[in-house]
Amino acid sequence: MQTLLDVVQEFTTWCGMEINVKKTFLLVFDKDRKRRESTPAPDLRINGERLKTLDVNVACLCLGYWGTGNGDMSATREVVREKARVARDLIKSRPPMLGLSAKLFAQKGISAFRFSAALIEWSQSELEGLQKMWVQAYKNTWHVPWSSANSLYTFPTAEGGHECPLPSGVFTQALLKHVDQCMRHEDVIKKLC
């Protein structure tokens, strides 16, 4: 690994770029607790400065997902829930914009879930919690109380509803799209199918 870091350092020097070592961290991904505890983190350096090693139990942002080195992705799920909450409450505090409010929520509240749906494990109760929040956002769009019936907002428009997307549907779409992308490449996933 140090050899790779040396090559990166050499390349950045050649390009006239600098690596901010204060923002560069080492995170060891390993679910095997015994091995993690018995094997010390490697001594990796950039420009002679040792990289700070993150605690395996502390969540950090990596490739758009919040997680820990031991595979706990609960921080990503919390970020998705928080973005949905903020978008739902934003709609409630705005004057009626009907169609625009639903689009705003889809862009702010639903897109965060869509990004993580296929790769982060979600429990049924977590999906139900998101569904409740999404329906509340659609009710906010129409300025009706949260206590009103959900079916008007979850039914398709052909059946007289407002067709609020449901997490299970978004999850299924994201998963199928992910599988489709995996099948387009000659690798292990394609051989399994």
JOSUL-V627566 format. One record per residue. N is the residue number from 1. PHI is phi in whole degrees, 0 to 359 (none if undefined). PSI is psi in degrees with one decimal (* if undefined). OMEGA is omega in whole degrees, -180 to 180 (* if undefined). Layout:
# JOSUL-V627566
N&PHI&PSI&OMEGA + N&PHI&PSI&OMEGA
This chain:
# JOSUL-V627566
1&none&-38.6&179 + 2&298&-36.0&179 + 3&299&-42.5&178 + 4&296&-42.1&178 + 5&297&-36.8&178 + 6&296&-39.0&178 + 7&294&-43.1&178 + 8&299&-44.2&179 + 9&298&-43.0&180 + 10&296&-42.9&180 + 11&296&-45.5&-179 + 12&295&-34.6&176 + 13&295&-44.5&179 + 14&299&-36.5&-180 + 15&278&-10.6&-177 + 16&81&20.7&179 + 17&259&161.7&176 + 18&236&143.3&174 + 19&265&126.7&177 + 20&278&98.7&-176 + 21&295&-25.5&178 + 22&291&-21.8&179 + 23&256&5.3&-178 + 24&251&125.8&-175 + 25&232&159.5&175 + 26&253&125.0&177 + 27&231&118.1&-180 + 28&269&121.4&178 + 29&266&114.8&179 + 30&198&116.5&-180 + 31&280&-14.3&-179 + 32&281&102.4&-174 + 33&298&-43.9&-179 + 34&298&-45.3&180 + 35&295&-40.7&179 + 36&300&-43.0&-177 + 37&284&-28.6&-177 + 38&272&-21.0&-179 + 39&254&118.4&179 + 40&289&153.9&177 + 41&296&142.9&-180 + 42&294&152.5&178 + 43&271&91.5&-178 + 44&255&142.0&-175 + 45&225&146.7&171 + 46&232&130.1&-177 + 47&53&33.8&179 + 48&80&-7.3&180 + 49&266&133.3&180 + 50&287&135.1&178 + 51&287&137.9&177 + 52&287&133.9&179 + 53&265&125.3&178 + 54&282&145.7&175 + 55&296&135.2&-176 + 56&297&-19.3&-178 + 57&261&0.6&-180 + 58&261&128.1&-179 + 59&288&140.9&175 + 60&219&162.5&-180 + 61&272&124.6&180 + 62&219&115.4&180 + 63&55&36.8&176 + 64&89&-3.2&-179 + 65&243&142.3&175 + 66&265&125.0&179 + 67&198&174.2&178 + 68&250&167.9&179 + 69&293&-17.3&178 + 70&264&10.5&174 + 71&91&7.2&180 + 72&281&112.9&-177 + 73&256&19.3&-178 + 74&298&-28.1&178 + 75&295&-36.2&177 + 76&295&-43.7&179 + 77&298&-38.0&179 + 78&291&-38.1&177 + 79&298&-41.9&179 + 80&297&-45.9&179 + 81&298&-41.7&-179 + 82&295&-41.1&178 + 83&296&-38.7&178 + 84&294&-41.3&178 + 85&299&-47.2&-179 + 86&298&-44.6&-180 + 87&295&-40.7&179 + 88&299&-46.5&-178 + 89&289&-29.8&177 + 90&297&-42.2&180 + 91&296&-39.1&-178 + 92&295&-33.2&-176 + 93&274&-2.6&-178 + 94&260&155.6&174 + 95&293&160.5&-177 + 96&303&126.0&175 + 97&228&12.4&-179 + 98&30&-98.2&-175 + 99&300&-36.6&-180 + 100&292&-35.8&179 + 101&295&-40.9&179 + 102&295&-40.0&178 + 103&293&-39.8&177 + 104&301&-46.1&180 + 105&296&-39.4&179 + 106&299&-40.5&-179 + 107&286&-38.5&-176 + 108&268&-42.5&-173 + 109&266&-38.5&-175 + 110&271&-34.5&-176 + 111&298&-33.0&179 + 112&296&-38.8&177 + 113&291&-43.5&-178 + 114&302&-39.5&-179 + 115&298&-38.2&-174 + 116&259&-9.9&-170 + 117&304&-46.0&-174 + 118&283&-19.1&-174 + 119&248&-12.9&-179 + 120&249&135.5&-180 + 121&286&126.1&179 + 122&240&132.6&176 + 123&278&163.0&178 + 124&299&-40.9&-179 + 125&293&-34.0&177 + 126&292&-40.2&177 + 127&295&-39.3&178 + 128&295&-37.8&177 + 129&296&-41.5&176 + 130&296&-41.4&-180 + 131&300&-42.7&179 + 132&301&-44.6&-179 + 133&294&-40.5&-179 + 134&295&-42.3&179 + 135&295&-38.8&177 + 136&300&-39.4&179 + 137&297&-42.1&179 + 138&293&-35.1&175 + 139&294&-37.3&176 + 140&299&-38.0&179 + 141&303&-40.4&-177 + 142&264&3.7&178 + 143&54&49.9&175 + 144&242&156.2&-179 + 145&296&149.7&178 + 146&297&-21.5&-178 + 147&282&-8.0&179 + 148&291&161.3&-176 + 149&300&139.2&-179 + 150&284&-29.0&-172 + 151&301&-34.5&179 + 152&300&-28.3&-176 + 153&263&-20.8&-178 + 154&260&-19.8&179 + 155&292&152.1&176 + 156&295&157.2&180 + 157&297&-30.1&178 + 158&295&-21.8&180 + 159&257&10.6&177 + 160&91&9.2&180 + 161&264&-177.6&179 + 162&256&1.0&172 + 163&55&53.1&173 + 164&294&128.2&176 + 165&300&145.4&178 + 166&249&143.6&-179 + 167&306&-37.4&-180 + 168&297&-38.0&177 + 169&291&-43.7&179 + 170&296&-40.9&178 + 171&301&-47.2&-179 + 172&297&-45.0&178 + 173&299&-45.7&-178 + 174&295&-41.1&-180 + 175&294&-44.8&179 + 176&296&-38.9&178 + 177&295&-40.9&179 + 178&296&-45.2&178 + 179&298&-42.5&179 + 180&301&-43.8&179 + 181&296&-38.8&179 + 182&295&-36.5&-177 + 183&288&-16.8&-179 + 184&281&-10.7&-177 + 185&246&141.7&178 + 186&280&95.7&178 + 187&207&-167.9&-175 + 188&299&-39.4&-178 + 189&300&-44.2&-179 + 190&295&-37.1&179 + 191&292&-29.2&179 + 192&291&-31.7&-178 + 193&274&*&*
